[in-house]
Amino acid sequence: TAITQTTTVTVYPLPGPPRANLNTAAFDGNGILWFTAQSGGVYGRVDPATGDVEVFGAPRGPGPYGIDATPGGEVWFVSLAGSYLAQIDTATGEATVVDPPTPGQGARRVWSDSHGRLWVSEWDAGQLGMHDPTTGEWREWPLPGTNPMAYAVYVDVLGLVWVTAFGSKSLV
């Protein structure tokens, strides 16, 4: 696909809650942009080719925050207020919840590694979680320091997992 340079800005109005509090976006394997809206308790998609915007109610209401796509194009999001990870069926828009082992952990951000494993920053628990959708396995690691508050998570090209420990002002 050729990339065209332009100064045109296209606005895609969000149907639904007026105070949605949009957070994060990710493209699936078909070029559809998926997004989360924490306060509105919704997630949705935009088809850049048609301009169509759809919004879906989150399984447990307010809280959808981080979102990412795996190398295979699967889309997953986490809910800070709901403390869960969810996989989106990109055909129907339906979300299937996967609960981390620690209740009330405050899943804030999610990032896929090159194997499709999902790395989750668990804000309220101050730890990093990893879910392998292939095996169903979960692992969690507490972050060092006092009041670590795991915020952003990123997996680099070497497969190293980076997480910010907001409360202790450090990178792990």
TIDODREN-846096 format. One line per 3 residues: number of its first residue (from 1); for each residue y, z, x of C-alpha. Coordinates in steps of 0.2 Angstrom, whole numbers, plus 5000, padded with zeros to 4 digits. Each point is the difference from the previous one (the first is absolute). Layout:
BEGIN
NUM = Y/Z/X | ...
This chain:
BEGIN
1 = 5000/5000/5000 | 5017/4995/5007 | 5013/5013/5001
4 = 5017/4995/4993 | 5016/5008/5006 | 5013/5004/4986
7 = 5014/5011/4996 | 4995/5001/4982 | 4995/5017/4993
10 = 4988/5001/4986 | 5000/5015/4989 | 4984/5005/4990
13 = 5006/5013/4987 | 4987/5014/4997 | 4995/5002/4982
16 = 4997/5018/4995 | 5007/5016/5005 | 5019/4999/5005
19 = 4998/5013/5014 | 4984/4993/5007 | 5003/5006/5019
22 = 4992/4985/5008 | 4991/5005/5016 | 4989/4988/5010
25 = 4993/4982/4998 | 4986/4990/5007 | 4993/4983/4998
28 = 4982/4997/4994 | 4989/4986/5006 | 5007/4988/4987
31 = 5018/5002/5005 | 5004/5011/4985 | 5012/5015/5005
34 = 4995/5017/4993 | 5011/5015/5000 | 5001/5018/4995
37 = 5013/5010/4990 | 4999/5018/5002 | 5011/5008/4987
40 = 4995/4987/4987 | 4982/5003/5002 | 4996/4982/5002
43 = 4994/4987/5012 | 5002/4981/4997 | 4999/4983/5007
46 = 5012/4985/5003 | 4994/4982/5001 | 5013/4992/5011
49 = 4994/4982/4995 | 5004/5003/4981 | 5012/5015/5000
52 = 4988/5010/4988 | 5001/5019/5002 | 4987/5011/4992
55 = 5001/5019/5000 | 4985/5012/4997 | 4999/5018/4996
58 = 4993/5011/5014 | 4984/5009/4996 | 5008/5018/5001
61 = 5018/4996/4997 | 5014/5002/5012 | 4997/4999/5019
64 = 4994/4983/5006 | 5008/4999/5018 | 4992/4991/5014
67 = 4990/4983/4998 | 4991/4989/5012 | 4988/4985/5000
70 = 4984/4999/5011 | 4996/4985/5011 | 4989/4994/4985
73 = 5015/5000/4988 | 4995/5016/4990 | 5015/5010/4995
76 = 5000/5019/5000 | 5014/5013/4996 | 5002/5019/5001
79 = 5008/5012/4989 | 5011/5014/5007 | 5001/5010/4984
82 = 4983/4995/4994 | 4991/5003/5017 | 4988/4985/4999
85 = 4996/4983/5007 | 4998/4986/4989 | 4993/4982/5001
88 = 5008/4987/4990 | 4990/4986/4992 | 5011/4986/5004
91 = 4994/4989/4986 | 5003/5013/4986 | 5012/5012/5008
94 = 4989/5015/4996 | 5000/5014/5012 | 4984/5010/5005
97 = 5004/5017/5006 | 4991/5007/5016 | 5003/5019/5002
100 = 5002/5006/5018 | 4989/5016/5004 | 5015/5011/5001
103 = 5008/5003/4983 | 5019/4999/4998 | 5002/4993/5018
106 = 5015/4989/4995 | 4994/4983/5006 | 5016/4992/5005
109 = 4997/4984/5011 | 4984/4989/5002 | 4996/4987/5014
112 = 4985/4989/5002 | 4992/4998/5017 | 4992/4983/5005
115 = 4983/5006/4993 | 5008/5004/4983 | 4999/5019/5002
118 = 5015/5008/4992 | 5010/5013/5009 | 5010/5012/4989
121 = 5014/5012/5005 | 4997/5016/4990 | 5018/5007/4998
124 = 4996/5017/4992 | 4984/5003/5010 | 5008/4995/5016
127 = 4985/4990/5005 | 4994/4982/5003 | 4986/4993/4989
130 = 4989/4985/5002 | 4990/4992/4986 | 4987/4986/5003
133 = 4998/4990/4984 | 4984/4992/5007 | 4991/5017/5001
136 = 5010/5011/4989 | 5003/5012/5015 | 5015/5011/5002
139 = 5006/5009/5015 | 5015/5011/5003 | 5009/5007/5015
142 = 5014/5014/5000 | 5015/4995/5010 | 5006/5012/5014
145 = 5015/5011/4999 | 5007/5011/4987 | 5005/4991/4983
148 = 4995/4983/5006 | 5002/4990/4983 | 4992/4984/5003
151 = 5012/4986/4995 | 4998/4982/5007 | 4983/4993/5006
154 = 4998/4984/5010 | 4985/4992/5008 | 5005/4989/5015
157 = 4992/4984/5007 | 4989/5010/5011 | 4993/5010/4986
160 = 5010/5016/5005 | 5005/5011/4985 | 5018/5006/5000
163 = 5007/5013/4988 | 5017/5009/4999 | 4999/5019/4999
166 = 5017/5002/4990 | 5001/5019/5000 | 4997/5002/5019
169 = 5010/4984/5004 | 4986/4992/5010 | 4989/4984/5001
172 = 4981/5003/5001
